[in-house]
Amino acid sequence: MTTSLYSDKHDKRRKLLIKARKDAGLTQSCLAAKLGTVQSRISKYEIGERSLEIIEFLDICKALNINYHEILDQL
């Protein structure tokens, strides 16, 4: 099991979250506002510069109004 920030599963999860955000019609700034954070934090995980803690992942799914299983089942 690889723990690299740039593993295939990490990359796929990142792309799925980007797609979910765009499908929800949200910009990075809008999502950041919903999460009470800054746009650069969203940008950094979307470009793969940082990883997500599990709680943060769950919060993002909630803000996007998707069930986290929708992402995890595709990994």
N, C-alpha and C positions, 0 to 999 in steps of 0.2 A: 504494500500500500504506500503510495507516494503522498507526501504531505506538502508538496510544492505549491506555492501560491499560483503557479501557472500550470497545474495539472489539467488534463482533459475535462474532468468533471467540474473543476472550478470554472474553466472557460465556458463550458456549456451552461452552468448555472448563471454565470454572469450574463451571457447572451439571452437566456430565458427571462431574466429579470429586466433587462433592457427592453425586450419585446413586450413584456407585460406592462411596463411603464408607458411605452408608446401606445400600446393598445388601449390603455386607460385614458389616453389623451393628455398625459401629464408631461411637463418639462421637468428637467432635473430640479429646477428652482421650485416648482410647485410641489414636487415630491418632498424635497427638503423641508419646505414650510409645513407640510402635513406631519413630518417626523420631528419638527422642532430642531432642525439642524441647518447646516449651511450647504449650498449647492456643491461646493468643492468636495465635500465628503461623499456625495452621491457620485460625482464625476470620478473620484479616485477608485471606487470599487467597480464602476462601470468600465474603466479602462484597464482594470486589473492591477492597479498600483497598490491596492490594499485588499485584504480579505474581510469577510463579514463574520462577526460573532453570531452565534445561533439566535440570541435574543434580537439582535439587529435584523437578521434575516426574517424572523417572524414578524417584527414590526413593519418591515417593508412590505411583506405579503399582505398584512392587514391594511396598510395604507393604500395598497393597490387593489384592495377588495378581491384578493384571490386566496384560495386555500393553499397553504404551503405544500400540500401533497401534489398540487398541479405542477410544481417545479420539481420536487424530489422524485416523483414517479417517472419523470423524463430523463433522470440521470441514470 
